[in-house]
Structure formats: C-alpha cells, structure tokens
Amino acid sequence: MRRYLAVGLDSYLCLLTVGLLVRSCLGSGGTGRAVALLVVQLVALSFANQVLLTMAVRASAGKLIMGVRVIRLPDAGRPGFRLLVLRWLYGLLWLPRQPWRRFGDRAAAGGPERPPGHRSEEPEDLAGVRQVRRSDLRSYRAAVQGRTG
C-alpha cells in the first residue's frame, strides 16, 4: 500500500508544482504553446523526481515521505542512472496504457482474461529495480553484515 501512496504523492506533487508554474506559461502567446510548455515542465519535473532525486537519495519525494526506498536487484545496491531512466520511461510510456489494454482484452474475449486470484506472469520489478520499505532495507543490511562480519 505504501508504494501506491508514494506514487500518488509523487503525481500530486508534480502536478501541484506544474500548476504553480502555469502563470509563466499563460503569457507565452497562445494556448498551444502554453500546453506544450506545461507538458515539457511536467516531463522535466517527473524526470528530476524519479531519476535524479532517486539517484541522490534512493527515493523520489513521495517515496521519501512514505518511507520507501528503491534498490537494485539482486544485491540491494544503489541503482544506476541507466536503470533509473529505463524504469522512468517504462512508467511514463507503458504503464498508463495498461488499463486500456486490459479493458480491450476483456471486451474482445467476452470476460476476464484469467481466473480470479491468479497472479500475472508479468515481472513486478521494473528494469531490475525494486521498491522496499526503509526499515526492511536496514534489517536486510544488518543481517548481511552479521553473516559476513
């Protein structure tokens, strides 16, 4: 549940920030140009939050608030720039289409595509990174250090 709340907070904070920047776009000379500027600002803020901030502190703004960290698999290390960019692009381009894809699949098949309670075979970890609670990451590190130390 924390992950979903973190994503919601990230979205809200990004939209709030862009909303505050609307004034600078409204005087830009036309609706099309204002919309283009808003989209560019939204994408830039999303990139800064999801990639740059995550590289610096292992979490976006929403994840920091919710106590969630982003780790690299399988060693629970700090994810690199390339993995974070892949994860960001995946979330930006592929994930928003999923509700529509599933709706279209169900309509074409005339019902649900899999039995209730059946887990999807799609990977949960995007681009080799995973979100974990900060306390779980501390416990994992203490356990690994205890085994090796």
DSSP file with accessible surface (Angstrom, degrees, kcal/mol):
  #  RESIDUE AA STRUCTURE BP1 BP2  ACC     N-H-->O    O-->H-N    N-H-->O    O-->H-N    TCO  KAPPA ALPHA  PHI   PSI    X-CA   Y-CA   Z-CA
    1    1 A M     >        0   0  165      0, 0.0     4,-2.2     0, 0.0     5,-0.2   0.000 360.0 360.0 360.0 -34.8    0.0    0.0    0.0
    2    2 A R  H  >  +     0   0  105      1,-0.2     4,-2.5     2,-0.2     5,-0.2   0.869 360.0  55.1 -59.9 -38.7    2.9    2.3    0.7
    3    3 A R  H  > S+     0   0   72      2,-0.2     4,-2.3     1,-0.2    -1,-0.2   0.919 108.8  46.9 -62.1 -43.2    4.1    2.1   -2.9
    4    4 A Y  H  > S+     0   0  164      2,-0.2     4,-2.4     1,-0.2    -1,-0.2   0.900 112.9  48.6 -67.2 -40.2    0.7    3.1   -4.2
    5    5 A L  H  X S+     0   0   87     -4,-2.2     4,-2.6     2,-0.2    -1,-0.2   0.891 110.3  52.6 -65.3 -37.9    0.5    6.0   -1.8
    6    6 A A  H  X S+     0   0    0     -4,-2.5     4,-2.7     2,-0.2    -2,-0.2   0.917 109.8  48.1 -63.4 -42.3    4.1    7.1   -2.8
    7    7 A V  H  X S+     0   0   71     -4,-2.3     4,-2.5     2,-0.2    -2,-0.2   0.920 111.8  50.3 -64.1 -42.1    3.1    7.1   -6.5
    8    8 A G  H  X S+     0   0   39     -4,-2.4     4,-2.7     2,-0.2    -2,-0.2   0.916 111.5  47.8 -62.1 -42.4    0.0    9.1   -5.7
    9    9 A L  H  X S+     0   0   52     -4,-2.6     4,-3.0     2,-0.2     5,-0.3   0.914 110.7  51.6 -64.5 -42.1    2.1   11.6   -3.7
   10   10 A D  H  X S+     0   0    6     -4,-2.7     4,-2.3     2,-0.2    -2,-0.2   0.932 112.6  45.8 -59.2 -45.7    4.7   11.8   -6.5
   11   11 A S  H  X S+     0   0   63     -4,-2.5     4,-2.7     2,-0.2     5,-0.2   0.928 114.1  48.1 -63.3 -45.8    1.9   12.5   -9.0
   12   12 A Y  H  X S+     0   0  142     -4,-2.7     4,-2.8     1,-0.2     5,-0.2   0.932 112.6  47.9 -62.0 -46.1    0.2   15.1   -6.8
   13   13 A L  H  X S+     0   0   55     -4,-3.0     4,-2.3     2,-0.2    -1,-0.2   0.901 113.2  48.3 -63.9 -38.9    3.5   16.9   -6.0
   14   14 A C  H  X S+     0   0   18     -4,-2.3     4,-2.5    -5,-0.3     5,-0.2   0.942 114.5  44.7 -67.2 -45.9    4.4   17.0   -9.7
   15   15 A L  H  X S+     0   0  106     -4,-2.7     4,-2.7     2,-0.2    -2,-0.2   0.888 112.6  52.5 -65.9 -36.8    1.0   18.3  -10.8
   16   16 A L  H  X S+     0   0   78     -4,-2.8     4,-2.0    -5,-0.2    -2,-0.2   0.935 110.8  47.1 -63.6 -44.4    1.0   20.8   -8.0
   17   17 A T  H  X S+     0   0   58     -4,-2.3     4,-1.1     2,-0.2    -2,-0.2   0.927 114.0  46.4 -63.9 -44.6    4.4   22.2   -9.0
   18   18 A V  H  < S+     0   0   12     -4,-2.5     4,-0.5     1,-0.2     3,-0.5   0.903 109.2  56.3 -64.8 -38.2    3.4   22.4  -12.6
   19   19 A G  H >< S+     0   0   42     -4,-2.7     3,-0.9     1,-0.3     4,-0.3   0.880 105.5  51.2 -59.8 -37.1    0.1   24.0  -11.6
   20   20 A L  H 3< S+     0   0  130     -4,-2.0     3,-0.4     1,-0.2    -1,-0.3   0.772 108.1  53.3 -70.5 -23.4    2.1   26.7   -9.8
   21   21 A L  T >X S+     0   0   65     -4,-1.1     4,-0.9    -3,-0.5     3,-0.7   0.473  80.9  95.1 -88.3  -2.0    4.1   27.2  -13.0
   22   22 A V  H X> S+     0   0   42     -3,-0.9     4,-2.1    -4,-0.5     3,-0.9   0.878  75.0  63.0 -58.6 -37.8    1.0   27.8  -15.1
   23   23 A R  H 3> S+     0   0  217     -3,-0.4     4,-0.9    -4,-0.3    -1,-0.2   0.890  99.9  52.6 -56.5 -39.7    1.2   31.5  -14.8
   24   24 A S  H <4 S+     0   0   77     -3,-0.7    -1,-0.3     1,-0.2    -2,-0.2   0.805 113.2  45.4 -67.3 -25.8    4.6   31.6  -16.5
   25   25 A C  H X< S+     0   0    1     -4,-0.9     3,-1.6    -3,-0.9    -2,-0.2   0.763  99.3  67.9 -87.2 -27.5    3.1   29.6  -19.4
   26   26 A L  H >< S+     0   0  118     -4,-2.1     3,-0.6     1,-0.3     4,-0.4   0.845  99.4  49.8 -66.7 -31.3   -0.1   31.6  -19.8
   27   27 A G  T 3< S+     0   0   75     -4,-0.9    -1,-0.3     1,-0.2    -2,-0.1   0.217  82.7 100.3 -89.8  18.5    1.6   34.7  -21.1
   28   28 A S  T <  S-     0   0   29     -3,-1.6    -1,-0.2     2,-0.2    -2,-0.1   0.506  99.6 -96.2 -86.0  -5.5    3.6   32.8  -23.6
   29   29 A G  S <  S+     0   0   64     -3,-0.6     4,-0.2    -4,-0.1    -2,-0.1   0.944  84.9  15.6  96.4  61.1    1.4   33.7  -26.6
   30   30 A G  S  > S-     0   0   44     -4,-0.4     4,-2.0     1,-0.1    -2,-0.2  -0.192  73.4-101.9 124.6 149.5   -1.2   31.1  -27.4
   31   31 A T  H  > S+     0   0  116      2,-0.2     4,-2.7     1,-0.2     5,-0.2   0.904 116.6  53.2 -67.6 -43.8   -2.9   28.0  -26.0
   32   32 A G  H  > S+     0   0   58      1,-0.2     4,-2.3     2,-0.2    -1,-0.2   0.916 111.1  46.0 -59.6 -43.5   -0.9   25.5  -28.0
   33   33 A R  H  > S+     0   0  155      2,-0.2     4,-2.5     1,-0.2    -1,-0.2   0.903 111.9  51.7 -67.3 -39.3    2.4   27.0  -26.8
   34   34 A A  H  X S+     0   0    9     -4,-2.0     4,-2.3     2,-0.2    -2,-0.2   0.923 111.0  47.6 -63.7 -43.2    1.2   27.1  -23.2
   35   35 A V  H  X S+     0   0   79     -4,-2.7     4,-2.5     2,-0.2    -2,-0.2   0.922 111.5  50.9 -64.3 -42.9    0.1   23.4  -23.3
   36   36 A A  H  X S+     0   0   53     -4,-2.3     4,-2.4    -5,-0.2    -2,-0.2   0.920 110.6  49.1 -61.3 -43.2    3.5   22.5  -24.9
   37   37 A L  H  X S+     0   0   60     -4,-2.5     4,-2.5     1,-0.2    -1,-0.2   0.902 110.8  50.3 -63.7 -39.9    5.3   24.3  -22.1
   38   38 A L  H  X S+     0   0   43     -4,-2.3     4,-2.6     2,-0.2    -2,-0.2   0.913 110.7  48.8 -64.5 -42.3    3.3   22.7  -19.4
   39   39 A V  H  X S+     0   0   82     -4,-2.5     4,-2.6     2,-0.2     5,-0.2   0.927 111.8  49.1 -64.0 -43.5    3.9   19.2  -20.9
   40   40 A V  H  X S+     0   0   95     -4,-2.4     4,-2.6     1,-0.2    -2,-0.2   0.923 112.9  47.5 -62.0 -43.3    7.7   19.9  -21.1
   41   41 A Q  H  X S+     0   0   45     -4,-2.5     4,-2.7     2,-0.2     5,-0.2   0.910 111.3  51.1 -64.7 -40.9    7.7   21.1  -17.5
   42   42 A L  H  X S+     0   0   60     -4,-2.6     4,-2.3     2,-0.2    -2,-0.2   0.932 112.7  45.2 -62.6 -44.8    5.7   18.1  -16.3
   43   43 A V  H  X S+     0   0   57     -4,-2.6     4,-2.6     2,-0.2    -2,-0.2   0.923 113.5  50.1 -66.3 -41.7    8.1   15.7  -18.0
   44   44 A A  H  X S+     0   0   56     -4,-2.6     4,-2.6    -5,-0.2    -2,-0.2   0.922 112.6  46.5 -64.5 -42.6   11.2   17.5  -16.7
   45   45 A L  H  X S+     0   0   53     -4,-2.7     4,-2.6     2,-0.2     5,-0.2   0.903 111.8  51.4 -66.3 -40.1    9.8   17.5  -13.2
   46   46 A S  H  X S+     0   0   26     -4,-2.3     4,-3.1    -5,-0.2     5,-0.3   0.931 111.6  47.3 -61.1 -45.0    9.0   13.9  -13.4
   47   47 A F  H  X>S+     0   0   55     -4,-2.6     4,-2.6     1,-0.2     5,-1.4   0.935 112.6  48.9 -62.6 -45.2   12.5   13.0  -14.7
   48   48 A A  I  <>S+     0   0   40     -4,-2.6     5,-2.8     3,-0.2     6,-0.3   0.919 117.7  41.2 -61.8 -41.5   14.1   15.1  -11.9
   49   49 A N  I  <5S+     0   0   25     -4,-2.6     5,-0.5     3,-0.2    -2,-0.2   0.936 122.9  36.5 -71.5 -48.5   11.9   13.4   -9.2
   50   50 A Q  I  <5S+     0   0   32     -4,-3.1    -2,-0.2    -5,-0.2    -3,-0.2   0.765 133.1  18.8 -82.1 -27.6   12.1    9.9  -10.5
   51   51 A V  I  X5S+     0   0    0     -4,-2.6     4,-2.3    -5,-0.3    -3,-0.2   0.815 127.6  36.9-108.4 -59.6   15.6    9.7  -11.8
   52   52 A L  I  ><S+     0   0   87     -5,-1.4     4,-1.9     2,-0.2    -3,-0.2   0.935 121.9  42.4 -68.0 -47.1   17.8   12.5  -10.4
   53   53 A L  H  ><S+     0   0   57     -5,-2.8     4,-2.8    -6,-0.2     6,-0.6   0.906 114.6  52.3 -66.2 -38.3   16.4   12.5   -6.8
   54   54 A T  H  > S+     0   0    0     -5,-0.5     4,-1.9    -6,-0.3    -2,-0.2   0.875 108.4  51.3 -66.1 -36.0   16.3    8.7   -6.7
   55   55 A M  H  < S+     0   0   74     -4,-2.3    -1,-0.2     2,-0.2    -2,-0.2   0.909 114.8  43.8 -63.8 -38.9   19.9    8.6   -7.7
   56   56 A A  H  < S+     0   0   67     -4,-1.9    -2,-0.2    -5,-0.2    -1,-0.2   0.924 136.0   8.3 -74.4 -44.7   20.8   11.1   -4.9
   57   57 A V  H  < S-     0   0   63     -4,-2.8    -3,-0.2     2,-0.3    -2,-0.2   0.250  96.7-111.6-127.4  11.8   18.8    9.7   -2.0
   58   58 A R  S  < S+     0   0   15     -4,-1.9    12,-2.9    -5,-0.3     2,-0.3   0.663  91.1  64.8  66.9  18.3   17.4    6.3   -3.3
   59   59 A A  S    S-     0   0    0     -6,-0.6    -2,-0.3    10,-0.2    10,-0.1  -0.967  75.7-121.1-164.6 149.7   13.8    7.6   -3.4
   60   60 A S     >  -     0   0    0     -2,-0.3     4,-2.5    -6,-0.1     5,-0.2  -0.287  49.9 -90.6 -80.8 177.9   11.5   10.1   -5.0
   61   61 A A  H  > S+     0   0   28      1,-0.2     4,-2.0     2,-0.2     5,-0.2   0.932 127.9  46.2 -59.1 -46.8    9.7   12.8   -3.0
   62   62 A G  H  > S+     0   0    0      1,-0.2     4,-2.0     2,-0.2    -1,-0.2   0.889 112.6  50.1 -65.0 -38.3    6.7   10.6   -2.4
   63   63 A K  H  >>S+     0   0    2      2,-0.2     5,-2.9     1,-0.2     4,-0.8   0.869 107.7  54.1 -69.1 -36.4    8.7    7.6   -1.5
   64   64 A L  H ><5S+     0   0   65     -4,-2.5     3,-0.6     3,-0.2    -2,-0.2   0.928 109.8  47.6 -60.4 -44.4   10.7    9.6    1.0
   65   65 A I  H 3<5S+     0   0  111     -4,-2.0    -2,-0.2     1,-0.2    -1,-0.2   0.904 116.2  44.0 -63.5 -39.3    7.5   10.7    2.7
   66   66 A M  H 3<5S-     0   0   43     -4,-2.0    -1,-0.2    -5,-0.2    -2,-0.2   0.467 113.6-114.0 -88.0  -2.7    6.2    7.1    2.8
   67   67 A G  T <<5 +     0   0    3     -4,-0.8    67,-2.8    -3,-0.6     2,-0.4   0.858  68.0 139.8  75.7  34.0    9.5    5.6    3.9
   68   68 A V  E   < -A  133   0A   2     -5,-2.9     2,-0.3    65,-0.3    -1,-0.3  -0.890  32.5-163.0-112.6 142.4   10.1    3.6    0.7
   69   69 A R  E     -A  132   0A  37     63,-3.6    63,-2.8    -2,-0.4     2,-0.5  -0.903  16.1-130.3-121.8 154.7   13.5    3.1   -1.0
   70   70 A V  E     -A  131   0A   0    -12,-2.9     2,-0.3    -2,-0.3    61,-0.2  -0.901  31.0-178.6-105.3 127.9   14.5    2.0   -4.5
   71   71 A I  E     -A  130   0A  13     59,-2.9    59,-2.4    -2,-0.5     2,-0.3  -0.874  27.1-116.5-125.2 158.9   17.1   -0.7   -4.7
   72   72 A R  E  >> -AB 129  77A  81      5,-3.0     4,-1.6    -2,-0.3     5,-0.6  -0.728  47.7 -94.4 -90.0 140.6   18.9   -2.6   -7.4
   73   73 A L  T  45S+     0   0   58     55,-2.6     0, 0.0    -2,-0.3     0, 0.0  -0.746  90.8   8.9 -95.5 151.2   18.4   -6.3   -7.7
   74   74 A P  T  45S+     0   0  125      0, 0.0    -1,-0.2     0, 0.0    55,-0.0  -0.978 131.0  39.3 -93.5  -0.1   19.7   -8.8   -6.7
   75   75 A D  T  45S-     0   0   83      3,-0.0    -2,-0.2     1,-0.0     3,-0.1   0.418  94.6-123.4 -97.2   4.1   22.3   -7.2   -4.4
   76   76 A A  T  <5 +     0   0   12     -4,-1.6    -3,-0.2     1,-0.2     2,-0.0   0.776  62.9 145.0  60.5  28.8   20.1   -4.4   -2.9
   77   77 A G  B   < -B   72   0A  15     -5,-0.6    -5,-3.0     1,-0.1    -1,-0.2  -0.207  60.8 -72.5 -86.0-177.7   22.6   -1.8   -4.0
   78   78 A R        -     0   0  122     -7,-0.2    -7,-0.1    -3,-0.1    -1,-0.1  -0.618  53.3-121.4 -77.1 125.5   22.0    1.7   -5.3
   79   79 A P        -     0   0    4      0, 0.0   -21,-0.1     0, 0.0     2,-0.1  -0.398  27.2-125.9 -69.0 146.3   20.5    1.7   -8.8
   80   80 A G     >  -     0   0   35     -2,-0.1     4,-2.1     1,-0.1     5,-0.2  -0.287  25.9 -97.2 -86.2 174.9   22.5    3.5  -11.5
   81   81 A F  H  > S+     0   0  105      1,-0.2     4,-2.6     2,-0.2     5,-0.2   0.908 120.5  52.8 -58.3 -46.9   21.4    6.2  -13.9
   82   82 A R  H  > S+     0   0  173      1,-0.2     4,-2.4     2,-0.2    -1,-0.2   0.928 110.4  46.6 -60.0 -46.0   20.7    3.8  -16.8
   83   83 A L  H  > S+     0   0   34      1,-0.2     4,-2.3     2,-0.2    -1,-0.2   0.900 113.1  49.7 -63.9 -39.1   18.4    1.5  -14.7
   84   84 A L  H  X S+     0   0    0     -4,-2.1     4,-2.4     2,-0.2    -1,-0.2   0.888 110.2  49.8 -69.5 -36.9   16.5    4.5  -13.3
   85   85 A V  H  X S+     0   0   31     -4,-2.6     4,-2.9     2,-0.2     5,-0.2   0.930 111.4  49.4 -66.6 -42.4   16.0    6.1  -16.7
   86   86 A L  H  X S+     0   0   77     -4,-2.4     4,-2.5    -5,-0.2    -2,-0.2   0.925 112.4  48.1 -60.6 -42.9   14.6    2.7  -18.0
   87   87 A R  H  X S+     0   0   16     -4,-2.3     4,-2.4     2,-0.2    -1,-0.2   0.909 112.2  49.2 -63.5 -42.1   12.3    2.5  -15.0
   88   88 A W  H  X S+     0   0   30     -4,-2.4     4,-2.4     2,-0.2    -2,-0.2   0.934 112.5  46.9 -64.4 -46.2   11.1    6.1  -15.6
   89   89 A L  H  X>S+     0   0   67     -4,-2.9     4,-2.9     2,-0.2     5,-0.6   0.903 111.0  52.7 -62.6 -40.8   10.5    5.5  -19.3
   90   90 A Y  I  X>S+     0   0   64     -4,-2.5     5,-1.8    -5,-0.2     4,-1.8   0.941 113.6  43.1 -58.9 -47.8    8.6    2.3  -18.5
   91   91 A G  I  <5S+     0   0   28     -4,-2.4    -2,-0.2     3,-0.2    -1,-0.2   0.855 117.6  46.3 -67.6 -33.7    6.4    4.1  -16.0
   92   92 A L  I  <5S+     0   0   64     -4,-2.4    -2,-0.2    -5,-0.2    -1,-0.2   0.891 127.6  20.7 -77.6 -39.3    5.9    7.1  -18.3
   93   93 A L  I  <5S+     0   0  112     -4,-2.9     4,-0.2    -5,-0.2    -3,-0.2   0.808 129.4  32.1-103.8 -36.2    5.1    5.3  -21.6
   94   94 A W  I >X<S+     0   0   71     -4,-1.8     3,-1.0    -5,-0.6     4,-0.5   0.900 109.0  56.2 -96.3 -45.5    4.0    1.7  -20.8
   95   95 A L  G >4<S+     0   0   74     -5,-1.8     3,-1.5     1,-0.2    -4,-0.1   0.878  99.5  58.6 -61.3 -40.5    2.1    1.7  -17.5
   96   96 A P  G 34 S+     0   0   77      0, 0.0     4,-0.4     0, 0.0    -1,-0.2   0.797 104.0  54.9 -62.8 -21.0   -0.5    4.3  -18.4
   97   97 A R  G <> S+     0   0  152     -3,-1.0     4,-2.2    -4,-0.2    -2,-0.2   0.642  85.9  85.7 -83.5 -12.4   -1.7    2.2  -21.3
   98   98 A Q  H <X S+     0   0   11     -3,-1.5     4,-2.7    -4,-0.5     5,-0.3   0.882  83.9  51.5 -64.9 -42.7   -2.3   -1.0  -19.2
   99   99 A P  H  > S+     0   0   88      0, 0.0     4,-2.2     0, 0.0    -1,-0.2   0.926 114.0  46.2 -60.3 -37.9   -5.8   -0.3  -18.0
  100  100 A W  H  > S+     0   0  192     -4,-0.4     4,-2.4     2,-0.2    -2,-0.2   0.890 112.0  50.9 -70.2 -37.6   -6.9    0.4  -21.6
  101  101 A R  H  X S+     0   0   86     -4,-2.2     4,-2.4     2,-0.2    -1,-0.2   0.946 112.7  45.6 -64.9 -44.6   -5.1   -2.8  -22.8
  102  102 A R  H  X S+     0   0   68     -4,-2.7     4,-2.3     2,-0.2     5,-0.2   0.896 111.6  52.3 -67.3 -37.8   -6.8   -4.9  -20.2
  103  103 A F  H  X S+     0   0  141     -4,-2.2     4,-2.2    -5,-0.3    -1,-0.2   0.930 111.2  47.5 -62.7 -43.8  -10.2   -3.4  -20.9
  104  104 A G  H  X S+     0   0   35     -4,-2.4     4,-2.2     1,-0.2    -2,-0.2   0.894 111.0  51.5 -64.4 -39.1   -9.7   -4.1  -24.6
  105  105 A D  H  X S+     0   0   68     -4,-2.4     4,-2.2     2,-0.2     6,-0.2   0.919 111.5  46.8 -64.6 -42.4   -8.6   -7.7  -23.9
  106  106 A R  H  X>S+     0   0  118     -4,-2.3     5,-1.4     2,-0.2     4,-1.4   0.899 112.1  49.8 -68.1 -39.7  -11.6   -8.4  -21.7
  107  107 A A  H  <5S+     0   0   70     -4,-2.2    -1,-0.2    -5,-0.2    -2,-0.2   0.910 113.4  46.4 -65.7 -39.5  -14.0   -6.9  -24.2
  108  108 A A  H  <5S+     0   0   89     -4,-2.2    -2,-0.2     1,-0.2    -1,-0.2   0.876 117.0  43.2 -70.2 -36.7  -12.6   -9.0  -27.0
  109  109 A A  H  <5S-     0   0   75     -4,-2.2    -1,-0.2     2,-0.2    -2,-0.2   0.641 106.7-124.7 -85.0 -14.4  -12.6  -12.2  -25.0
  110  110 A G  T  <5S+     0   0   71     -4,-1.4    -3,-0.2     1,-0.2    -4,-0.1   0.707  80.1  17.2  80.3  16.9  -16.0  -11.6  -23.6
  111  111 A G  S   <S-     0   0   26     -5,-1.4    -2,-0.2    -6,-0.2    -1,-0.2  -0.985 107.6 -26.7 174.0-169.4  -14.9  -11.9  -20.0
  112  112 A P        -     0   0   98      0, 0.0     0, 0.0     0, 0.0     0, 0.0  -0.305  47.4-137.2 -67.6 147.4  -11.9  -11.9  -17.6
  113  113 A E  S    S+     0   0   64      1,-0.1   -11,-0.0   -11,-0.1    -7,-0.0   0.679  84.8  19.5 -81.3 -16.9   -8.6  -12.9  -19.2
  114  114 A R  S    S-     0   0   67      4,-0.0     3,-0.1     6,-0.0    -1,-0.1  -0.981  94.8 -85.5-146.4 158.4   -7.5  -15.1  -16.2
  115  115 A P    >   -     0   0   86      0, 0.0     3,-1.8     0, 0.0    -2,-0.1  -0.283  59.2 -87.5 -62.5 151.6   -9.3  -16.8  -13.3
  116  116 A P  T 3  S+     0   0  128      0, 0.0     3,-0.1     0, 0.0     0, 0.0  -0.286 114.4  21.5 -59.4 140.7   -9.8  -14.6  -10.2
  117  117 A G  T 3  S+     0   0   84      1,-0.3     2,-0.5    -3,-0.1     0, 0.0   0.362  88.9 132.0  83.8  -7.0   -6.9  -14.7   -7.8
  118  118 A H    <   -     0   0   94     -3,-1.8    -1,-0.3     1,-0.0     2,-0.2  -0.676  54.7-131.1 -81.8 126.5   -4.4  -15.8  -10.5
  119  119 A R        -     0   0  179     -2,-0.5     2,-0.1    -3,-0.1    -1,-0.0  -0.482  23.0-107.5 -77.9 147.4   -1.3  -13.6  -10.4
  120  120 A S        -     0   0   39     -2,-0.2    -1,-0.1     1,-0.1    -6,-0.0  -0.358  13.5-137.8 -69.3 149.9    0.0  -12.1  -13.6
  121  121 A E  S    S+     0   0  162      2,-0.1    -1,-0.1    -2,-0.1     3,-0.1   0.459  70.6 112.8 -86.0  -2.5    3.2  -13.6  -15.1
  122  122 A E  S    S-     0   0   69      1,-0.1    -2,-0.1     2,-0.0     2,-0.0  -0.437  80.2 -98.4 -70.9 144.6    4.5  -10.1  -15.9
  123  123 A P        -     0   0   99      0, 0.0    -1,-0.1     0, 0.0    -2,-0.1  -0.361  22.1-155.0 -66.8 142.6    7.5   -9.1  -13.9
  124  124 A E  S    S+     0   0   76     -3,-0.1     2,-0.6     1,-0.1    -2,-0.0   0.713  76.6  77.7 -85.2 -24.0    6.9   -6.9  -10.8
  125  125 A D  S >  S-     0   0   52      5,-0.1     3,-0.5     3,-0.0     2,-0.5  -0.782  76.2-143.6 -94.7 119.2   10.4   -5.4  -10.9
  126  126 A L  B >  S-C  129   0A  37     -2,-0.6     3,-1.5     3,-0.5   -39,-0.2  -0.691  75.3 -19.4 -86.5 121.7   10.8   -2.7  -13.5
  127  127 A A  T 3  S-     0   0   39     -2,-0.5    -1,-0.2     1,-0.3   -40,-0.2   0.769 124.4 -56.3  57.8  28.9   14.3   -2.6  -15.1
  128  128 A G  T <  S+     0   0   34     -3,-0.5   -55,-2.6     1,-0.3     2,-0.3   0.720 112.4 110.2  79.8  19.2   15.9   -4.6  -12.4
  129  129 A V  E <   -AC  72 126A   2     -3,-1.5    -3,-0.5   -57,-0.2     2,-0.3  -0.900  44.8-166.3-124.3 156.9   15.0   -2.3   -9.5
  130  130 A R  E     -A   71   0A  78    -59,-2.4   -59,-2.9    -2,-0.3     2,-0.5  -0.979  19.4-125.9-140.5 154.1   12.5   -2.8   -6.7
  131  131 A Q  E     +A   70   0A  33     -2,-0.3     2,-0.3   -61,-0.2   -61,-0.2  -0.872  35.0 170.0-102.8 130.0   10.8   -0.6   -4.0
  132  132 A V  E     -A   69   0A  32    -63,-2.8   -63,-3.6    -2,-0.5     2,-0.1  -0.936  39.2 -93.5-134.9 159.2   11.2   -1.7   -0.4
  133  133 A R  E  >  -A   68   0A 103     -2,-0.3     4,-2.0   -65,-0.2   -65,-0.3  -0.460  32.8-125.4 -70.7 145.6   10.4   -0.2    3.0
  134  134 A R  H  > S+     0   0   98    -67,-2.8     4,-2.2     1,-0.2     5,-0.2   0.902 110.8  52.5 -58.8 -41.2   13.3    1.6    4.6
  135  135 A S  H  > S+     0   0   48    -68,-0.3     4,-2.2     1,-0.2    -1,-0.2   0.887 107.9  51.2 -66.1 -36.9   13.1   -0.5    7.7
  136  136 A D  H  > S+     0   0   72      2,-0.2     4,-2.4     1,-0.2    -1,-0.2   0.881 108.4  52.0 -67.0 -36.6   13.3   -3.7    5.7
  137  137 A L  H  X S+     0   0    9     -4,-2.0     4,-2.5     2,-0.2    -2,-0.2   0.919 109.4  49.4 -66.4 -40.4   16.4   -2.5    3.9
  138  138 A R  H  X S+     0   0  145     -4,-2.2     4,-2.3     1,-0.2    -2,-0.2   0.924 111.8  48.9 -62.7 -43.2   18.0   -1.7    7.3
  139  139 A S  H  X S+     0   0   79     -4,-2.2     4,-2.3     2,-0.2    -2,-0.2   0.910 110.9  50.3 -63.6 -41.4   17.2   -5.2    8.6
  140  140 A Y  H  X S+     0   0   99     -4,-2.4     4,-2.6     1,-0.2     5,-0.2   0.935 111.0  48.2 -62.6 -46.1   18.5   -6.8    5.4
  141  141 A R  H  X S+     0   0  114     -4,-2.5     4,-2.6     1,-0.2    -1,-0.2   0.899 111.1  50.7 -63.0 -39.9   21.8   -4.9    5.6
  142  142 A A  H  X S+     0   0   60     -4,-2.3     4,-2.2     2,-0.2    -1,-0.2   0.915 111.3  48.6 -64.4 -40.9   22.2   -5.8    9.3
  143  143 A A  H  X S+     0   0   56     -4,-2.3     4,-1.8     2,-0.2    -2,-0.2   0.922 113.2  46.6 -65.4 -42.1   21.6   -9.5    8.5
  144  144 A V  H  X S+     0   0   44     -4,-2.6     4,-2.0     1,-0.2     5,-0.2   0.921 112.9  49.2 -66.6 -41.5   24.1   -9.5    5.6
  145  145 A Q  H  X S+     0   0  141     -4,-2.6     4,-2.1    -5,-0.2    -1,-0.2   0.890 109.3  53.1 -66.5 -36.3   26.7   -7.7    7.7
  146  146 A G  H  < S+     0   0   61     -4,-2.2    -1,-0.2     1,-0.2    -2,-0.2   0.851 110.0  48.0 -66.4 -35.0   26.1  -10.2   10.6
  147  147 A R  H  < S+     0   0  189     -4,-1.8    -1,-0.2     1,-0.2    -2,-0.2   0.853 122.6  32.8 -72.2 -37.6   26.7  -13.1    8.2
  148  148 A T  H  <        0   0  116     -4,-2.0    -2,-0.2    -5,-0.1    -1,-0.2   0.624 360.0 360.0 -94.1 -17.1   29.9  -11.6    6.7
  149  149 A G     <        0   0   97     -4,-2.1    -3,-0.1    -5,-0.2    -4,-0.1   0.314 360.0 360.0-104.6 360.0   31.2   -9.8    9.7
